[in-house]
Amino acid sequence: MKTRITELLGIEYPIVQGGMMWVGTADLAAAVSNAGGLGIITALNHPTPEELSKEIARCRQMTTKPFGVNVTVLPAIKPPPYEEYLKAIIAGGVKIVETAGRNPQPFMSAFKQAGIKVIHKCTSVRHALKAESIGCEAVSVDGFECAGHPGEDDVTNLVLLPAVAARVSIPILASGGIGNGYQMAAAFALGAEGINMGTRFVATQEAPVHENVKQALVDADERQTTLIFRTLNNTARVFNNKIAEQVLSIEAQPGDTNFADIQPLVAGTRGRKAVLEEGDINGGVWAAGMVMGLINDIPTCEVLLKRIVAEAREAAEKSVSLLRGS
């Protein structure tokens, strides 16, 4: 396949593995890159910039193909040392960065000087326009179906993708709810030139999570996610389990939600250890998208990417046939 995304990133297929807390390791990133897509290491998985440097070096030992690093900038009482993480990315020779959360403009000068291409994840047309205006080379348009933070506008990709495509000139990745090639073909028809997948890559053999988590994604349907933190204007889509139900119960109480009341339930370290490492799918909150209703197996990344490409070509041929009336 050849699109502006493959040419921009130097990859074979326009398929990107998005940044994911605790999941976006060198192991998964290298597997995706070796399969012809773009793997991404999540910077904030690592407690220090020095640890990120080691992970970048480890990824280089496993693949000679392009890979990127995700940097998500979120509000925090004690924010991580983003400038130091940025230095580690540049020193590691990484040439592709996926940014998410807040506006990456404060970092753009350093990215540009280092020859780094920036893909910014957006949940609205206005954010995509801003990303283009500050020099991002591409945008990843994240629809309401996605895992994690879908923004607060609740616009699905069937509307959001063509709305963004009509307003920006830089290439677009379709993100959120994507898991197969038929959807990739549909995303192309709506104006995208590649896809970004998170949840689907969790259910692969190389994903560094417990088999119980992968099997839960296979067993679940599209209705088994829920939205938490709506009362805090920081909406997150997660797997609908007992902990998520407790969070929603607290949020449903009269008056403003006090984050301190739910903080012990949603601590990231709890979700990482109990869920992703030990396999208790009710042990904490964990991000999952509606796409799990389309996940039926746990393939290798190579098998998954080849299948997606074959499905996309099949879908395109069928669509052309239908439109021609033949």
N, C-alpha and C positions, 0 to 999 in steps of 0.2 A: 504494500500500500504506500502511496505517496500523497501526503497532504502538507500543508504549511507546518503542521505540528511535527511530522516526522523530519522535515527538513530543518526546522528550528532546533530540535533536540538531538538530531543525529541518530534516530532510532528506526527500526524496521517497521514496526506497527504503531499506529497512533493510540497506544494504550498506556496509561500512566497509573501507577500505584500511589494513591494519595498518602500524605502523612497521617500516621495513626499513633496515638500514645500507646506505648508499651509493645506495639506490634511492628512498627516501622523500623526494624533492625537491619543490620547489614545482611543477615541471612536471607530475609525476604526480598530486600532491595536487589541483591545480586541475582537471586533466582528470577525475578521479573525482568531485569536487564538482560540476563543471559537468554531469556526466552524471546527477546526482541522488543520488549516494551521499555518503559522507564521506571526503574525502582527508586524509591525515595526513603532515606533515613530520616527519622524524626529527631530533630536536635534536642528537644527538651526531654526525651527519654533518658538523657544522660545528666547526672547531677552536676557535672562541671564541664566547662569547655574542653579541658584536657581529656576527659572521657570521650567526648564527641570526636576529638582528633583521632583517638585510638580506633573508634568505630569506623571512621572514614577510611583509615589505613587498612582495617580489616576487610572492608568491602572491596578495596582495590586488589586485595589478594584473591578475591573470589570472582571478580569479573574485570574484563578489560573494556567493557562497554560503558556508555554514559550512564550515570546515576545522579540523583539530586539529593538535596537536603531540605526538609520542611522546617520553617521557622514560624511558629504561631505566637503572635504578640497579643496577650490578653491582659486586662486590668488585674492588678494584684497589689496587696498591701506591701509586699516585699518582692518586686519584680526580679526575674532572673537577670544576670549580667548579659543582656543581649549583645552589647558591643563586643564582649569577649567571645561569645559564640560566633559572631560574625567573623572575627579574626581567625577563629579555628577553621571555619568553612573556607575562607580565602586561602589560608596557609595550606589546607588540604588539597588545593587545586580543584575544588568542586566548581563546575561551570553552570549548574542549573539549580535554582532555589525556588521552592514553592513557599510563598508567604500566605498567611491567613490571619484572621482576627483584625487587628487595627491596621490603619493605613501604613504601608511600608515606606512612605516617602522619606523618613529620617535616615533610612539605610540605603536609599537608591544610589546616592553618589558613590558610596564605597562599592556597591555591587557593580556599578558601571565601570569604575576604574579597574576592577578586577576582571572585567570581561564576563561577568555572570549574567545569564539570562534569567529573568524573573517572571514566574507565573503567579498571579495573585488570585486567591480563591474569593469569589464574590457571591452574594446571595441576592443581589438586586441590580437593576440597570444602572442606577446612579453610582454604585460602587464600581461597576465595570468601566464606566466612563472615566471615573477618577483614576482607576488603575492605568488606563490607556494614557491619560493626560500626564501622568508622572513618569512614564517611560517603561512600564511593564511590557514585556514582549508578547504575553498571552494572558488570557484570563480563564480560570476554571469556574464555570457557572454552576453553583451548587443549589439545586432545587429543593423544595420542601420535603421530598422523599428521603433525603440523605440521613445518614447516621451523624451523631454529634450535633453541632450547632447549625440549624437551617436558617438563621436570621429570625426576624419577627414579622415578615410580610406574608408568609404562608403561600408563596407562589410556586406552583409545580413547574417542572421543566418543559411540559408541553406548551406553556405560555412563555416562561422565562427565557428559554433558549432563543426563540425567534425574536423576542423583544430586544434582547441584547445584540443579536446578530444584525438587527436593523440599525443599531446605533454606533457600533464600534467597527473599526477596520482591522484590528489585530485578531489573530486566530483564537478560537474558543475551544475549550475542553468541556464536554458535558459531564457533570458530576452530580451524583445523587440518584440512587435507584437504578444504577446501571449494572447489569450482570451478565448479559449475553450479546451475541452479535446482531440479533434482530433489533435490539435497542440501539446498538451502535449505528446501524443503518438508518434508523429513525432519527437519531441525533444528527447525523449528517444531513438528512432532509430538512431539519429544522435550523441548520446553519452552523453546527459544530464541525470541527475537523479532527476530533479525537475524543477519547473518553477518559475519565478519571474514576477509578474504582477503589473503594475501601473495604466495605463489608465482604464483597465477593472474594477478595484476596485473603481475608481471615480464614475462609473455608478452603484453604489449599494445604497441600502436604508440607510446604516449607514455612508456613506461618508459625511463629514461635509462641503458640498458645496451646492450652490443654485440649486434648481430643474431645472432651465433653463439650467444650465451647463450639468447636467445629460441628459436632453432631447436632447440637442445639440449633444451629443455623440451618442445617439440612432438615430437621424435623419440624421447624416452625413454619408458619405461613406469614403472609404480608400483613396480617392484623396484629402480630405479636410484638409491636413496638409501642412505646408511649412517650409522651412529651412531658418532661419535668422542667422545673425552673421558669415556667411561664410567668409566675407571679413576680419573679425577679428580673423580668425582661432579658433573660439570658437562656432562652429556650434550648433544650438539648433532647435529641431523640435517642432513646436507650431501649435495650431489651426489656420487655414487660415482665419483671419478676417480683418477688416479694419485697425486696428493698425499694424498688421503684414505686410500688404501691404504698409503702410507708411514707415515702417522700410526698407523694400526691395527697395522702391523707393530711399531712401537716400543712401543705399548701392550701388545702381546701378549708382550713379553719378561718373564722372571721378575722378581719384585720390584716395588716401587712405581715408578710412572711419574714421571720427572723432567720437569716441564714445559719446562725449558730445552732438553731434547732435541728437542722438537717445535715450540718457539716459532718458529724460522725458517720452518717449513713453513706455519704457520697465521697468520702476521702479516696483520692486516687490510689494510694498505697493499698487500701482495702480491696478495691476492685482488681488491682494488679495481682496481689498475692492469692486471695481467696478464689477469684474467678479464673483469671488467665493462667496462673501457675498451678493452682490446686484443683481446678475444674469444678468448683461449686458454682453453678450458674445462678444460684440465689444468694451468693455470698457478698455481692456488692453491685453497684450500678456499672453497666458496661454498654458502650455505644454499639448500636446495630441499626441498620437501615431497613426500609420496607422491602428492599431487594431480596431479603432472605426468603420471601415467598417464591423466588425463582431459583433458589439454590437447592440442587438435588444430589450433589456429590462433592467429594473432596479430592480434586485432581491435583497434579503437579501444575506449577505455573506454566510450564511449557505446553502441556496438554490444554490447559484453559485458554491460553492465548491463541493457539492454532485453531481451536474450536470456535472461538469468537470471530476470528477472521473468516473462517469458512461460513459461519452462519450469516455474517454481514454480507458476504458476496451472494449467498443464496437469496437473502432478503432483497437485495438490490435487483437481482435478475427477476425475481417474482414481481416486484413493484413495477419495473419497466414493462413487463409483459401485461400486467393489469392495466397500466395507463395507456398502452397501445391498443388494448382491447383484443389481444391475441392469446 
